[in-house]
Amino acid sequence: MSEQFTVEVISPDRTILKVNAIEVVIPSYEGEIGILKDHIPLITFLRPGLIKIIDETNKILFVEDGTVEFINNNLLILTSTAQEISNFDKASINQLLNEAEKKISNDKITDKEKYLLSYKIETLKNINK
Amino acid sequence: MPSLDDLKKRIKSVKSTQKITKAMKMVAAAKLRKAQENAEKGRPYSKKMESIILNLTKSISDPLNAPKLLVGTGNDKTYLCVVITADRGLCGGFNSNICKLAKVNFKKILEEGKDLKIITVGSKGLDQIKRGYGKYVVKKFSFKDKKQISYSEAEMVGKEIINLFNQNQFDKCIIFYNNFKNVITQIPQAEQIIPANSKSIKSKEERSYSFEFEPDEDEILEDLLPRNISTQVFKAFLENAASEQGSRMTAMDNATRNAGDLVDKLTINYNRSRQASITKELIEIISGAESL
Protein backbone atom coordinates (compact mmCIF):
# COMPACT_ATOMS: atom_id res chain seq x y z
CA MET A 1 0.00 0.00 0.00
CA SER A 2 1.23 3.40 -0.82
CA GLU A 3 2.38 5.56 2.03
CA GLN A 4 1.73 8.76 0.15
CA PHE A 5 -0.82 11.51 0.55
CA THR A 6 -1.54 14.60 -1.51
CA VAL A 7 -0.15 18.01 -0.69
CA GLU A 8 -1.58 21.20 -2.14
CA VAL A 9 0.03 24.58 -1.68
CA ILE A 10 -2.28 27.35 -2.83
CA SER A 11 -1.67 31.07 -2.92
CA PRO A 12 -4.37 33.64 -3.68
CA ASP A 13 -3.35 33.95 -7.30
CA ARG A 14 -2.42 30.41 -8.23
CA THR A 15 -1.89 26.84 -7.16
CA ILE A 16 1.78 26.64 -6.38
CA LEU A 17 2.16 22.95 -5.90
CA LYS A 18 0.17 19.75 -6.00
CA VAL A 19 2.18 16.62 -5.37
CA ASN A 20 2.12 13.33 -3.56
CA ALA A 21 4.43 13.18 -0.59
CA ILE A 22 5.52 10.71 2.02
CA GLU A 23 6.07 13.21 4.77
CA VAL A 24 5.60 16.93 5.16
CA VAL A 25 7.07 19.07 7.92
CA ILE A 26 5.28 22.37 8.51
CA PRO A 27 6.28 25.27 10.77
CA SER A 28 3.07 25.49 12.76
CA TYR A 29 2.53 28.46 15.03
CA GLU A 30 3.58 26.62 18.15
CA GLY A 31 6.27 24.44 16.67
CA GLU A 32 7.10 22.20 13.79
CA ILE A 33 4.71 19.40 12.96
CA GLY A 34 5.57 16.38 10.86
CA ILE A 35 2.66 14.91 8.98
CA LEU A 36 2.51 11.36 7.69
CA LYS A 37 -0.27 9.51 5.99
CA ASP A 38 -3.42 8.95 8.06
CA HIS A 39 -2.74 11.80 10.43
CA ILE A 40 -5.90 12.78 12.27
CA PRO A 41 -7.81 15.79 10.85
CA LEU A 42 -5.91 18.91 11.78
CA ILE A 43 -6.32 22.64 11.39
CA THR A 44 -3.52 24.99 12.28
CA PHE A 45 -1.73 28.10 11.07
CA LEU A 46 1.86 28.87 10.33
CA ARG A 47 4.67 31.04 11.55
CA PRO A 48 7.57 32.00 9.28
CA GLY A 49 9.62 28.94 8.51
CA LEU A 50 10.27 26.16 6.04
CA ILE A 51 7.81 23.64 4.69
CA LYS A 52 9.69 20.46 3.90
CA ILE A 53 7.97 18.15 1.48
CA ILE A 54 9.53 14.75 1.36
CA ASP A 55 8.87 12.91 -1.87
CA GLU A 56 11.02 11.93 -4.83
CA THR A 57 12.27 15.46 -5.32
CA ASN A 58 12.32 16.82 -1.74
CA LYS A 59 11.06 20.35 -2.04
CA ILE A 60 11.59 23.05 0.55
CA LEU A 61 9.42 26.15 0.61
CA PHE A 62 9.81 29.31 2.63
CA VAL A 63 6.56 30.68 4.07
CA GLU A 64 5.74 33.63 6.27
CA ASP A 65 2.20 32.82 7.15
CA GLY A 66 -0.61 30.54 6.14
CA THR A 67 -3.32 28.18 7.17
CA VAL A 68 -3.14 24.42 7.08
CA GLU A 69 -5.83 21.82 6.97
CA PHE A 70 -5.29 18.10 6.89
CA ILE A 71 -8.29 15.98 6.12
CA ASN A 72 -8.79 12.61 4.40
CA ASN A 73 -5.12 12.32 3.55
CA ASN A 74 -5.20 15.65 1.83
CA LEU A 75 -2.90 18.34 3.14
CA LEU A 76 -3.96 21.82 2.18
CA ILE A 77 -1.67 24.77 2.76
CA LEU A 78 -3.11 28.20 2.06
CA THR A 79 -0.46 30.87 2.05
CA SER A 80 0.16 34.19 0.37
CA THR A 81 3.93 34.02 0.69
CA ALA A 82 5.24 30.57 -0.26
CA GLN A 83 8.41 30.50 -2.26
CA GLU A 84 10.71 27.65 -3.15
CA ILE A 85 14.07 28.27 -1.59
CA SER A 86 15.89 27.12 -4.68
CA ASN A 87 14.40 30.19 -6.36
CA PHE A 88 15.79 32.52 -3.73
CA ASP A 89 18.90 34.46 -4.42
CA LYS A 90 21.22 35.88 -1.82
CA ALA A 91 20.30 39.49 -2.46
CA SER A 92 16.58 39.04 -1.87
CA ILE A 93 17.23 37.03 1.29
CA ASN A 94 19.44 39.78 2.61
CA GLN A 95 16.86 42.36 1.79
CA LEU A 96 14.13 40.45 3.62
CA LEU A 97 16.51 39.93 6.50
CA ASN A 98 17.31 43.62 6.74
CA GLU A 99 13.67 44.58 6.69
CA ALA A 100 12.83 42.07 9.40
CA GLU A 101 15.72 43.21 11.58
CA LYS A 102 14.68 46.81 11.22
CA LYS A 103 11.16 45.92 12.28
CA ILE A 104 12.21 43.89 15.27
CA SER A 105 14.40 46.68 16.60
CA ASN A 106 11.29 48.84 16.78
CA ASP A 107 10.00 48.88 20.37
CA LYS A 108 6.39 49.44 19.50
CA ILE A 109 5.66 46.01 18.09
CA THR A 110 3.66 43.49 20.07
CA ASP A 111 5.05 40.29 21.53
CA LYS A 112 3.29 38.28 18.88
CA GLU A 113 4.90 40.23 16.08
CA LYS A 114 8.26 39.89 17.78
CA TYR A 115 7.77 36.16 18.05
CA LEU A 116 6.93 35.87 14.36
CA LEU A 117 9.77 38.14 13.28
CA SER A 118 12.36 36.29 15.30
CA TYR A 119 11.42 33.10 13.51
CA LYS A 120 11.58 34.85 10.18
CA ILE A 121 15.08 36.10 10.89
CA GLU A 122 16.24 32.74 12.13
CA THR A 123 14.89 30.92 9.09
CA LEU A 124 16.36 33.41 6.68
CA LYS A 125 19.74 33.15 8.36
CA ASN A 126 19.59 29.39 8.08
CA ILE A 127 18.84 29.57 4.37
CA ASN A 128 21.68 31.96 3.90
CA LYS A 129 24.22 29.56 5.31
CA MET B 1 -27.66 70.33 -46.26
CA PRO B 2 -23.99 69.81 -45.52
CA SER B 3 -21.62 70.32 -48.36
CA LEU B 4 -19.76 67.50 -50.02
CA ASP B 5 -16.54 68.45 -48.29
CA ASP B 6 -18.20 68.42 -44.87
CA LEU B 7 -19.60 64.97 -45.49
CA LYS B 8 -16.24 63.72 -46.61
CA LYS B 9 -14.64 65.01 -43.42
CA ARG B 10 -17.29 63.39 -41.26
CA ILE B 11 -16.87 60.05 -42.93
CA LYS B 12 -13.16 60.24 -42.38
CA SER B 13 -13.51 61.13 -38.72
CA VAL B 14 -16.02 58.36 -38.05
CA LYS B 15 -13.72 55.91 -39.77
CA SER B 16 -10.79 56.86 -37.58
CA THR B 17 -12.96 56.55 -34.47
CA GLN B 18 -13.92 53.12 -35.65
CA LYS B 19 -10.28 52.19 -35.92
CA ILE B 20 -9.70 53.24 -32.32
CA THR B 21 -12.68 51.33 -30.95
CA LYS B 22 -11.66 48.29 -32.94
CA ALA B 23 -8.18 48.40 -31.47
CA MET B 24 -9.57 48.84 -27.97
CA LYS B 25 -11.83 45.87 -28.47
CA MET B 26 -8.88 43.76 -29.53
CA VAL B 27 -6.82 44.85 -26.53
CA ALA B 28 -9.73 44.18 -24.19
CA ALA B 29 -10.19 40.72 -25.66
CA ALA B 30 -6.55 39.87 -25.03
CA LYS B 31 -6.66 41.27 -21.52
CA LEU B 32 -9.92 39.51 -20.84
CA ARG B 33 -8.40 36.14 -21.49
CA LYS B 34 -5.68 36.86 -18.99
CA ALA B 35 -8.03 38.30 -16.40
CA GLN B 36 -10.32 35.32 -16.78
CA GLU B 37 -7.41 32.97 -16.25
CA ASN B 38 -6.41 34.86 -13.15
CA ALA B 39 -9.92 34.75 -11.79
CA GLU B 40 -10.00 31.03 -12.38
CA LYS B 41 -6.65 30.50 -10.69
CA GLY B 42 -7.74 32.52 -7.69
CA ARG B 43 -10.86 30.52 -7.10
CA PRO B 44 -9.39 27.49 -5.29
CA TYR B 45 -7.89 29.69 -2.58
CA SER B 46 -11.10 31.43 -1.60
CA LYS B 47 -13.06 28.22 -1.90
CA LYS B 48 -10.73 26.27 0.35
CA MET B 49 -10.53 29.15 2.77
CA GLU B 50 -14.29 29.06 3.01
CA SER B 51 -14.32 25.35 3.70
CA ILE B 52 -11.73 25.67 6.45
CA ILE B 53 -13.74 28.41 8.11
CA LEU B 54 -16.82 26.27 7.78
CA ASN B 55 -15.09 23.38 9.48
CA LEU B 56 -13.87 25.69 12.19
CA THR B 57 -17.21 27.28 12.89
CA LYS B 58 -18.85 23.89 13.13
CA SER B 59 -16.59 22.96 15.97
CA ILE B 60 -16.68 26.20 17.93
CA SER B 61 -17.53 25.23 21.45
CA ASP B 62 -18.83 28.56 22.66
CA PRO B 63 -20.65 30.54 19.98
CA LEU B 64 -21.22 33.48 22.30
CA ASN B 65 -17.53 34.16 22.63
CA ALA B 66 -16.74 33.65 18.98
CA PRO B 67 -14.69 36.38 17.31
CA LYS B 68 -16.63 39.47 16.40
CA LEU B 69 -15.57 39.31 12.78
CA LEU B 70 -17.60 36.13 12.51
CA VAL B 71 -20.70 36.90 14.51
CA GLY B 72 -20.76 40.68 14.36
CA THR B 73 -20.78 43.31 17.05
CA GLY B 74 -24.37 42.68 17.95
CA ASN B 75 -25.38 46.12 16.68
CA ASP B 76 -26.28 47.18 13.25
CA LYS B 77 -25.94 50.91 13.37
CA THR B 78 -23.08 51.79 11.12
CA TYR B 79 -22.53 50.35 7.70
CA LEU B 80 -19.27 50.34 5.83
CA CYS B 81 -19.67 50.00 2.10
CA VAL B 82 -16.72 49.13 -0.07
CA VAL B 83 -17.38 50.02 -3.68
CA ILE B 84 -14.98 48.43 -6.10
CA THR B 85 -14.87 49.89 -9.61
CA ALA B 86 -12.40 50.32 -12.42
CA ASP B 87 -9.87 53.09 -12.89
CA ARG B 88 -10.67 53.56 -16.53
CA GLY B 89 -13.80 54.42 -18.39
CA LEU B 90 -15.03 53.42 -21.83
CA CYS B 91 -16.33 50.12 -20.63
CA GLY B 92 -20.05 50.41 -21.12
CA GLY B 93 -22.22 50.33 -18.07
CA PHE B 94 -19.63 48.62 -15.95
CA ASN B 95 -18.87 51.40 -13.48
CA SER B 96 -22.36 52.86 -13.52
CA ASN B 97 -23.98 49.54 -12.75
CA ILE B 98 -21.93 49.07 -9.60
CA CYS B 99 -22.56 52.65 -8.52
CA LYS B 100 -26.25 52.37 -9.21
CA LEU B 101 -26.54 49.29 -7.03
CA ALA B 102 -24.41 50.92 -4.36
CA LYS B 103 -26.49 54.08 -4.38
CA VAL B 104 -29.72 52.13 -3.98
CA ASN B 105 -28.20 50.51 -0.92
CA PHE B 106 -26.86 53.81 0.42
CA LYS B 107 -30.29 55.30 0.18
CA LYS B 108 -31.84 52.39 2.00
CA ILE B 109 -29.28 52.53 4.76
CA LEU B 110 -29.74 56.25 5.26
CA GLU B 111 -33.50 56.00 5.16
CA GLU B 112 -33.37 53.48 7.97
CA GLY B 113 -31.58 56.09 10.01
CA LYS B 114 -28.29 54.28 10.07
CA ASP B 115 -24.82 55.67 9.65
CA LEU B 116 -22.96 55.19 6.43
CA LYS B 117 -19.28 55.02 5.66
CA ILE B 118 -17.86 54.46 2.23
CA ILE B 119 -14.56 53.19 0.96
CA THR B 120 -14.03 53.43 -2.76
CA VAL B 121 -11.58 51.42 -4.79
CA GLY B 122 -10.96 52.73 -8.29
CA SER B 123 -11.27 56.33 -9.38
CA LYS B 124 -14.31 55.96 -11.63
CA GLY B 125 -16.54 54.87 -8.79
CA LEU B 126 -15.33 57.71 -6.65
CA ASP B 127 -16.24 60.24 -9.33
CA GLN B 128 -19.80 58.99 -9.43
CA ILE B 129 -20.31 58.59 -5.72
CA LYS B 130 -18.63 61.85 -4.77
CA ARG B 131 -21.51 63.81 -6.22
CA GLY B 132 -24.24 62.61 -3.91
CA TYR B 133 -22.41 60.91 -1.10
CA GLY B 134 -19.05 62.67 -0.96
CA LYS B 135 -19.23 63.40 2.74
CA TYR B 136 -19.56 59.73 3.63
CA VAL B 137 -16.39 58.65 1.87
CA VAL B 138 -13.82 57.82 4.53
CA LYS B 139 -11.08 56.37 2.41
CA LYS B 140 -10.30 56.01 -1.26
CA PHE B 141 -7.99 53.64 -3.01
CA SER B 142 -6.80 53.79 -6.55
CA PHE B 143 -4.42 51.37 -8.18
CA LYS B 144 -4.16 53.20 -11.44
CA ASP B 145 -0.41 52.88 -11.72
CA LYS B 146 -0.47 49.14 -11.08
CA LYS B 147 -0.45 47.08 -14.20
CA GLN B 148 -1.88 44.03 -12.56
CA ILE B 149 -3.61 43.88 -9.26
CA SER B 150 -2.01 41.43 -6.90
CA TYR B 151 -2.85 40.09 -3.50
CA SER B 152 -0.86 42.76 -1.71
CA GLU B 153 -3.27 45.46 -2.90
CA ALA B 154 -6.21 43.43 -1.68
CA GLU B 155 -4.41 42.98 1.61
CA MET B 156 -4.01 46.74 1.89
CA VAL B 157 -7.75 47.25 1.52
CA GLY B 158 -8.47 44.29 3.79
CA LYS B 159 -6.21 45.65 6.51
CA GLU B 160 -7.89 49.02 6.33
CA ILE B 161 -11.27 47.36 6.80
CA ILE B 162 -10.03 45.33 9.77
CA ASN B 163 -8.44 48.43 11.24
CA LEU B 164 -11.68 50.35 11.13
CA PHE B 165 -13.51 47.37 12.54
CA ASN B 166 -11.13 47.07 15.46
CA GLN B 167 -11.70 50.73 16.23
CA ASN B 168 -15.42 49.99 16.32
CA GLN B 169 -16.01 52.31 13.44
CA PHE B 170 -18.71 50.15 11.89
CA ASP B 171 -20.86 47.11 12.52
CA LYS B 172 -21.47 45.71 9.10
CA CYS B 173 -19.41 45.70 5.97
CA ILE B 174 -20.74 45.22 2.47
CA ILE B 175 -18.67 45.08 -0.69
CA PHE B 176 -19.95 45.99 -4.12
CA TYR B 177 -18.41 44.54 -7.23
CA ASN B 178 -19.28 43.03 -10.58
CA ASN B 179 -19.45 39.30 -10.72
CA PHE B 180 -18.13 37.89 -13.96
CA LYS B 181 -20.68 35.50 -15.36
CA ASN B 182 -19.64 35.55 -18.97
CA VAL B 183 -18.35 38.03 -21.51
CA ILE B 184 -21.72 39.64 -22.09
CA THR B 185 -23.21 39.41 -18.61
CA GLN B 186 -21.69 40.87 -15.52
CA ILE B 187 -23.85 41.02 -12.48
CA PRO B 188 -23.30 43.82 -9.98
CA GLN B 189 -23.24 42.31 -6.57
CA ALA B 190 -23.51 43.36 -2.95
CA GLU B 191 -21.89 40.98 -0.55
CA GLN B 192 -21.76 41.24 3.17
CA ILE B 193 -18.36 40.26 4.51
CA ILE B 194 -18.58 41.37 8.14
CA PRO B 195 -20.11 39.63 9.98
CA ALA B 196 -19.53 36.61 7.82
CA ASN B 197 -22.71 35.87 5.97
CA SER B 198 -24.36 32.84 7.48
CA LYS B 199 -25.84 31.98 4.13
CA SER B 200 -22.48 31.60 2.46
CA ILE B 201 -21.25 29.50 5.35
CA LYS B 202 -23.99 27.00 4.86
CA SER B 203 -22.76 23.46 5.01
CA LYS B 204 -23.04 21.45 1.86
CA GLU B 205 -21.90 18.17 3.26
CA GLU B 206 -23.05 17.03 6.60
CA ARG B 207 -20.03 14.90 7.31
CA SER B 208 -18.29 16.40 10.23
CA TYR B 209 -14.80 15.51 11.32
CA SER B 210 -13.38 15.88 14.74
CA PHE B 211 -10.44 18.10 14.12
CA GLU B 212 -7.35 18.60 16.14
CA PHE B 213 -6.62 22.27 16.56
CA GLU B 214 -3.17 23.61 17.04
CA PRO B 215 -3.34 26.02 18.94
CA ASP B 216 -7.04 26.28 19.85
CA GLU B 217 -9.99 27.24 17.64
CA ASP B 218 -10.25 30.81 18.77
CA GLU B 219 -6.66 31.62 18.03
CA ILE B 220 -6.87 30.07 14.60
CA LEU B 221 -10.02 31.98 13.85
CA GLU B 222 -8.39 35.18 14.97
CA ASP B 223 -5.60 34.60 12.51
CA LEU B 224 -7.82 33.29 9.76
CA LEU B 225 -10.73 35.72 9.69
CA PRO B 226 -8.75 38.87 8.85
CA ARG B 227 -7.07 36.87 6.13
CA ASN B 228 -10.46 35.83 4.87
CA ILE B 229 -11.50 39.47 4.53
CA SER B 230 -8.49 40.15 2.31
CA THR B 231 -9.23 37.01 0.35
CA GLN B 232 -12.78 38.11 -0.31
CA VAL B 233 -11.60 41.54 -1.36
CA PHE B 234 -9.09 39.91 -3.66
CA LYS B 235 -11.76 37.68 -5.12
CA ALA B 236 -13.86 40.76 -5.81
CA PHE B 237 -10.85 42.40 -7.47
CA LEU B 238 -10.30 39.46 -9.76
CA GLU B 239 -13.95 39.16 -10.72
CA ASN B 240 -14.04 42.88 -11.29
CA ALA B 241 -10.96 42.86 -13.50
CA ALA B 242 -12.44 40.15 -15.70
CA SER B 243 -15.80 41.92 -15.80
CA GLU B 244 -14.20 45.23 -16.72
CA GLN B 245 -12.46 43.76 -19.74
CA GLY B 246 -15.52 41.80 -20.76
CA SER B 247 -17.67 44.86 -20.47
CA ARG B 248 -15.21 46.98 -22.41
CA MET B 249 -15.02 44.38 -25.11
CA THR B 250 -18.78 44.35 -25.65
CA ALA B 251 -19.00 48.12 -25.46
CA MET B 252 -16.23 48.59 -27.99
CA ASP B 253 -17.70 45.93 -30.24
CA ASN B 254 -20.97 47.83 -30.24
CA ALA B 255 -19.18 51.09 -30.87
CA THR B 256 -17.33 49.62 -33.83
CA ARG B 257 -20.54 48.31 -35.29
CA ASN B 258 -22.30 51.64 -34.78
CA ALA B 259 -19.45 53.45 -36.46
CA GLY B 260 -19.77 51.07 -39.41
CA ASP B 261 -23.48 51.80 -39.69
CA LEU B 262 -22.82 55.50 -39.51
CA VAL B 263 -20.18 55.34 -42.22
CA ASP B 264 -22.63 53.48 -44.49
CA LYS B 265 -25.32 56.06 -43.88
CA LEU B 266 -23.00 58.97 -44.48
CA THR B 267 -21.62 57.39 -47.61
CA ILE B 268 -25.11 57.05 -49.07
CA ASN B 269 -25.77 60.67 -48.20
CA TYR B 270 -22.51 61.69 -49.77
CA ASN B 271 -23.21 59.80 -52.98
CA ARG B 272 -26.72 61.16 -53.22
CA SER B 273 -25.65 64.74 -52.84
CA ARG B 274 -22.84 64.20 -55.31
CA GLN B 275 -25.35 62.79 -57.79
CA ALA B 276 -27.74 65.66 -57.05
CA SER B 277 -25.11 68.26 -57.80
CA ILE B 278 -24.16 66.51 -61.04
CA THR B 279 -27.82 66.38 -62.09
CA LYS B 280 -28.21 70.01 -61.19
CA GLU B 281 -25.24 71.01 -63.30
CA LEU B 282 -26.51 68.91 -66.21
CA ILE B 283 -29.94 70.55 -66.06
CA GLU B 284 -28.29 73.94 -66.03
CA ILE B 285 -26.18 73.13 -69.05
CA ILE B 286 -29.10 71.61 -70.99
CA SER B 287 -31.52 74.40 -70.23
CA GLY B 288 -28.78 76.90 -71.12
CA ALA B 289 -28.27 75.16 -74.47
CA GLU B 290 -32.03 75.03 -75.14
CA SER B 291 -32.53 78.74 -74.61
CA LEU B 292 -29.97 79.55 -77.29
Interface residues (C-beta under 8 A of the other chain):
Chain A: I10 S11 P12 D13 R14 T15 S28 Y29 E30 I33 I40 P41 L42 I43 T44 F45 D65 T67 E69 I71 L76 L78 S80
Chain B: N38 K41 G42 P44 Y45 S46 K48 M49 S51 I52 N55 L56 S150 Y151 A154 E155 Y209 S210 F211 E212 F213 E214 P215 E219 I220 D223 L224 R227 T231 F234
